[in-house]
């Protein structure tokens, strides 16, 4: 809204400074500052409101020391994240940009699904929440919307760069002989192309075109791309949901992921940088950095209250939304094949559950008694369980101190690993 207001004033008046909103850097900075302020200052009021309404988390007894002490902590804190994302983007983002529209729809869509799950848990006192098949239906629906939009929208294209190669010679001034020569390659134009291509990491000048996999059939390519979008959204959102198990864990792990996606969006949307790094040029995708800035600010601001000991939990309202936003963002900038590396924490957490459940069922059929590979799953609970096995539970103060030490250590180490994976993802830009 502010973007359009300043744009109108710039076109109709001679007032100085009206062009400042044309700069993505300014709008991104404004978005991250505003989202931080909303998270921190309005977050406290939302926490108080949730406490007054007794909207607290129902904690299951998983056999973890101190786990039940968190019972009653306000949940549905994902509302804070969603508000802190939507308001800055609505104010500073270009709402005519199709990528921004997709991100706004995805945020609201997944926020609604997660909110409905939390509502059933808290108000209907059903610990299972929204049935899994309904969550899948919601994720599939979003995948269809994203996949169809990416396929059909005329505003979503990539530009094939056309280069002009010139050879230059350096001559000796006195003799006129050629001393050396070099070749300079410059972009002279770009051609918009409607395509289902995506970037393949680590390989130079190589892109995967989903249409080629279907033999060039347009309808089959559209269906395949929708399946890919559905799989990516479902996998990442559920992986994020499983990661949300310790105070500040999902929030802290997600910040490096979002920042890297914002950097990739900016580079992909800049013709000079995309050429220098030899990556796909996607016009108008640079606008996504405004969304990424607001999202990062919202997560950092939420961590103010979600760090141990958490004053509020995000619930599925937050975790499903965070994972879904990351997935759709990666699809928009055609970097979905980088997600297994960038979101390695989500991947490992999800795999730990699948391996644990699969091995338990296999051994139960074979030996008549289920066996486990991990002490608990997801993986962070395995480390939490292992770290607290020797705690003397008869001394409450010591227990609280020990839990704080171990939970913080597990969370910080996971965040460090996320930072490492984020750095490796950026390195892939030059390993081509």
C-alpha positions in Angstrom: 0.0 0.0 0.0 2.8 2.4 0.9 4.6 1.2 -2.2 1.6 2.2 -4.4 1.1 5.5 -2.5 4.7 6.6 -3.0 4.5 5.5 -6.6 1.4 7.6 -7.2 3.0 10.6 -5.5 6.1 10.3 -7.5 4.1 10.3 -10.7 1.9 13.2 -9.7 4.1 15.5 -7.6 7.6 16.9 -7.5 8.1 16.1 -3.9 11.7 14.9 -3.1 12.3 11.4 -1.9 9.2 9.8 -3.5 11.3 7.4 -5.5 12.9 5.8 -2.5 10.3 2.9 -2.4 11.5 1.9 -5.9 14.6 0.5 -4.2 14.2 -3.1 -3.0 16.9 -2.6 -0.5 14.9 0.2 1.3 11.7 -1.7 1.2 13.4 -4.9 2.5 15.0 -3.0 5.4 11.7 -1.4 6.2 9.9 -4.8 6.1 12.4 -6.5 8.4 12.3 -3.6 11.0 8.5 -3.5 11.0 8.2 -7.3 11.3 10.6 -7.3 14.2 8.6 -4.5 16.0 5.3 -6.3 15.4 6.6 -9.6 16.7 8.2 -8.1 19.8 5.7 -5.4 20.8 2.4 -7.0 19.7 3.7 -10.5 20.6 3.5 -9.7 24.3 -0.1 -8.6 24.0 -1.0 -11.7 22.1 0.6 -13.9 24.7 -1.4 -12.2 27.4 -4.6 -12.6 25.5 -3.9 -16.3 24.9 -3.2 -16.8 28.6 -6.4 -15.0 29.6 -8.4 -17.2 27.2 -6.5 -20.3 28.6 -5.3 -21.3 25.2 -2.5 -23.5 26.4 -0.6 -26.4 25.0 -1.7 -30.0 25.8 1.6 -31.8 26.5 1.7 -35.6 26.2 3.8 -37.5 28.7 6.6 -38.8 26.4 8.8 -39.8 29.4 11.0 -36.8 29.0 12.1 -35.1 32.2 10.5 -31.8 32.7 8.3 -32.1 29.6 5.0 -31.9 31.6 6.2 -28.6 33.2 5.5 -26.9 29.8 1.8 -27.8 30.0 -0.4 -24.8 29.8 2.1 -22.7 27.9 0.2 -20.5 25.4 0.1 -22.0 21.9 -1.1 -20.8 18.4 1.8 -18.4 18.5 2.1 -18.8 14.8 -0.4 -16.0 14.6 2.3 -13.6 15.6 4.6 -14.8 12.8 1.8 -14.6 10.2 0.8 -11.1 11.2 4.4 -10.0 11.3 4.9 -11.3 7.8 1.6 -10.1 6.2 1.5 -6.5 7.4 5.0 -5.4 6.2 4.5 -7.2 2.9 1.1 -5.6 2.3 2.7 -2.2 3.1 6.0 -2.4 1.3 5.6 -5.1 -1.3 4.5 -4.8 -4.8 1.1 -6.5 -4.7 0.9 -6.6 -8.5 3.9 -9.0 -8.5 2.7 -12.6 -9.1 5.4 -14.0 -6.8 4.3 -11.9 -3.9 0.7 -12.9 -4.5 1.6 -16.5 -4.4 3.5 -16.1 -1.1 0.6 -14.2 0.5 -1.9 -16.9 -0.6 0.4 -19.7 0.7 0.9 -17.9 4.1 -2.8 -17.5 4.6 -3.7 -20.9 3.3 -1.3 -22.9 5.5 -1.9 -20.6 8.5 -5.6 -21.5 8.2 -4.8 -25.3 8.1 -2.4 -25.1 11.0 -4.8 -22.9 13.0 -7.6 -25.3 12.5 -5.4 -28.1 13.8 -4.5 -26.1 16.9 -8.2 -25.1 17.4 -9.3 -28.7 17.5 -6.5 -29.6 20.0 -7.1 -26.6 22.3 -10.8 -25.9 22.1 -12.1 -29.4 21.3 -9.6 -31.0 23.6 -8.7 -33.5 20.9 -4.9 -34.2 21.2 -4.8 -35.7 17.7 -6.0 -32.4 16.2 -6.9 -32.2 12.5 -6.9 -35.6 10.9 -3.8 -36.2 8.8 -5.8 -36.8 5.6 -7.3 -33.3 5.8 -3.9 -31.7 6.3 -2.7 -33.6 3.2 -5.8 -32.4 1.2 -4.9 -28.8 2.2 -1.3 -29.2 1.2 -2.3 -30.9 -2.1 -4.7 -28.0 -2.8 -1.9 -25.5 -2.3 0.4 -27.5 -4.5 -2.2 -27.5 -7.3 -2.6 -23.7 -6.9 1.2 -23.0 -7.0 1.9 -25.6 -9.8 -0.9 -24.3 -12.0 0.1 -20.6 -11.5 3.7 -21.3 -12.2 2.7 -23.2 -15.3 0.0 -20.9 -16.7 0.8 -17.4 -15.6 2.2 -15.2 -18.4 4.1 -13.2 -15.8 6.2 -16.1 -14.7 9.0 -16.6 -17.2 12.7 -17.0 -17.3 14.9 -15.1 -19.6 17.4 -16.8 -21.9 20.4 -14.5 -22.2 21.8 -13.7 -25.6 25.5 -12.9 -25.6 27.7 -11.0 -28.0 31.3 -12.2 -28.1 34.0 -9.8 -29.1 37.7 -10.4 -29.5 40.1 -7.6 -28.5 43.8 -7.4 -29.4 46.5 -5.5 -27.5 49.3 -4.2 -29.8 52.7 -2.8 -29.2 52.7 0.9 -29.7 56.0 1.0 -31.4 55.9 -2.1 -33.6 52.2 -2.5 -34.1 52.5 -6.2 -33.4 49.8 -8.0 -31.5 51.1 -8.7 -28.0 48.0 -10.5 -26.6 44.3 -10.9 -27.1 41.3 -11.7 -25.1 37.6 -12.4 -25.6 34.8 -10.5 -23.9 31.3 -11.8 -23.6 28.5 -9.3 -23.0 24.7 -9.7 -22.7 23.0 -7.8 -25.5 19.4 -8.9 -24.9 17.2 -11.5 -23.3 14.4 -13.6 -24.6 11.5 -14.4 -22.2 10.7 -18.1 -22.2 7.7 -19.8 -20.6 9.1 -23.1 -19.3 9.1 -25.7 -16.6 12.9 -25.6 -16.2 14.5 -25.7 -12.8 18.1 -25.3 -11.6 20.3 -28.3 -11.0 22.9 -27.6 -8.3 26.6 -28.4 -8.8 26.2 -28.8 -12.6 27.3 -26.0 -15.0 24.9 -24.8 -17.6 22.5 -27.6 -16.8 18.8 -27.2 -16.1 16.1 -29.8 -15.7 13.1 -29.3 -17.9 10.1 -31.3 -16.5 8.6 -31.1 -20.0 11.4 -33.2 -21.4 10.5 -35.9 -19.0 7.0 -36.1 -20.4 8.1 -36.3 -24.0 7.2 -32.7 -24.7 3.5 -33.2 -23.9 2.2 -29.9 -22.4 -0.7 -31.5 -20.3 1.6 -34.2 -18.9 4.3 -31.6 -18.1 1.7 -29.5 -16.2 0.6 -32.6 -14.2 4.2 -33.6 -13.5 5.0 -30.1 -12.3 2.0 -30.0 -10.0 3.0 -33.4 -8.6 6.5 -32.0 -7.9 5.0 -28.8 -6.3 2.7 -31.0 -4.1 5.5 -33.2 -3.0 7.8 -30.3 -2.2 5.2 -28.4 -0.2 4.0 -31.5 1.7 7.5 -32.8 2.5 8.9 -29.4 3.7 5.9 -28.3 5.7 5.6 -31.7 7.4 9.4 -31.7 8.0 9.2 -28.3 9.7 6.2 -29.5 11.7 8.3 -32.5 13.0 11.2 -30.2 13.8 9.1 -28.1 16.1 9.7 -29.9 19.4 12.1 -27.9 21.5 11.9 -24.2 22.6 13.3 -22.0 19.8 14.4 -25.0 17.6 12.3 -24.6 14.5 12.4 -20.8 14.7 16.2 -20.7 15.0 16.8 -23.3 12.3 14.5 -21.5 9.9 16.2 -18.1 10.0 19.3 -19.1 8.0 17.1 -20.9 5.4 15.0 -17.9 4.9 18.0 -15.5 4.6 19.6 -17.8 1.9 16.4 -18.0 -0.1 16.2 -14.2 0.0 19.7 -13.9 -1.3 19.0 -16.4 -4.0 15.8 -14.5 -5.0 17.8 -11.2 -5.3 20.5 -12.8 -7.4 18.1 -14.6 -9.6 16.2 -11.4 -10.3 19.3 -9.4 -11.2 20.5 -9.9 -14.8 24.1 -8.9 -14.1 24.5 -11.0 -10.9 22.7 -14.0 -12.4 25.0 -13.9 -15.4 28.1 -13.6 -13.3 27.1 -16.5 -11.1 25.8 -18.5 -14.1 22.4 -19.0 -12.6 18.9 -18.7 -14.1 17.7 -15.2 -14.6 14.1 -14.9 -13.4 12.7 -11.3 -13.9 10.7 -9.8 -11.1 11.7 -12.5 -8.6 13.9 -9.9 -6.8 10.7 -8.6 -5.2 10.6 -11.7 -3.1 13.4 -10.4 -1.0 10.9 -8.0 0.6 8.9 -11.0 1.7 12.0 -12.9 2.8 13.0 -9.9 4.9 9.6 -9.7 6.6 9.6 -13.4 7.2 13.1 -13.4 8.7 12.2 -10.5 11.0 9.1 -12.2 12.1 11.0 -15.4 13.0 13.7 -13.5 14.9 11.1 -11.4 16.7 9.1 -14.6 17.7 12.3 -16.1 19.0 12.3 -13.3 21.6 9.4 -15.2 23.3 10.0 -18.7 22.0 13.6 -19.2 23.3 14.0 -21.4 26.4 12.0 -21.2 28.6 9.3 -20.6 25.9 6.6 -18.1 26.8 4.6 -19.3 23.8 4.6 -22.1 21.3 3.9 -21.6 17.6 1.8 -24.7 17.3 0.9 -26.1 13.9 -0.3 -22.5 13.0 3.3 -21.6 12.8 5.2 -24.8 11.9 3.1 -25.8 8.9 3.2 -22.2 7.7 6.9 -21.9 8.0 7.6 -25.1 6.1 5.1 -24.3 3.4 6.4 -20.8 2.9 10.0 -22.1 2.5 8.7 -24.7 -0.1 6.7 -22.3 -2.2 9.5 -19.7 -2.1 12.0 -22.3 -3.4 9.6 -23.2 -6.2 9.1 -19.6 -7.2 12.9 -19.1 -7.7 13.3 -22.6 -9.2 15.6 -23.8 -6.5 13.5 -26.7 -5.1 16.3 -29.2 -5.8 18.5 -27.3 -3.3 16.0 -27.9 -0.5 17.4 -31.3 0.6 20.7 -29.5 1.4 19.3 -26.2 2.6 16.6 -27.8 4.7 18.8 -30.7 5.8 17.6 -30.5 9.4 13.9 -30.9 8.2 15.0 -33.9 6.1 16.8 -35.7 8.8 14.0 -35.1 11.3 11.5 -36.5 8.9 13.7 -39.5 8.0 14.3 -40.3 11.7 10.6 -40.7 12.2 10.1 -42.8 9.1 13.1 -45.0 10.0 11.9 -45.4 13.6 8.4 -46.3 12.7 9.4 -48.6 9.8 11.9 -50.5 11.8 9.5 -50.8 14.8 6.8 -52.3 12.5 9.3 -54.6 10.7 10.7 -56.0 14.0 7.3 -56.5 15.4 6.3 -58.6 12.5 9.5 -60.6 12.5 10.1 -61.0 16.2 6.7 -60.4 17.7 8.1 -57.4 19.6 8.8 -53.9 18.2 12.3 -52.6 18.5 13.7 -49.1 18.1 16.8 -47.6 16.5 16.5 -44.3 18.4 15.6 -43.7 22.0 12.8 -41.5 20.6 11.9 -39.7 17.4 12.1 -37.2 15.9 15.8 -36.9 16.3 15.9 -34.0 18.7 13.9 -36.0 21.2 16.5 -38.8 20.9 19.3 -36.4 22.0 17.0 -34.9 24.7 16.2 -38.4 26.0 19.8 -39.5 26.0 21.0 -36.3 27.7 18.4 -36.5 30.5 18.6 -40.2 31.3 20.9 -39.7 34.3 19.1 -36.7 35.9 17.9 -37.2 39.5 14.2 -36.3 39.2 13.8 -36.0 42.9 15.4 -32.6 43.0 13.2 -30.1 41.1 15.6 -27.2 40.9 18.5 -29.4 39.7 16.1 -30.9 37.1 15.1 -27.5 35.8 18.7 -26.4 35.6 19.8 -29.6 33.8 16.9 -29.4 31.3 17.8 -25.8 30.5 21.4 -26.7 29.8 20.6 -29.7 27.6 17.7 -28.2 25.7 19.7 -25.1 24.9 22.7 -27.1 23.8 20.6 -29.3 21.5 18.9 -26.2 20.0 22.1 -24.2 19.5 23.8 -27.2 17.9 21.0 -27.7 15.4 21.0 -24.0 14.6 24.8 -24.2 14.0 24.2 -27.1 11.6 21.5 -25.1 9.8 24.0 -22.2 9.4 26.6 -24.6 8.0 24.0 -26.0 5.5 23.0 -22.5 4.5 26.7 -21.6 3.8 27.1 -24.8 1.8 24.0 -23.9 -0.2 25.5 -20.5 -1.1 28.8 -22.2 -2.0 26.9 -24.2 -4.7 26.6 -21.0 -6.7 30.3 -21.2 -7.5 30.7 -24.9 -7.6 29.4 -25.2 -11.2 
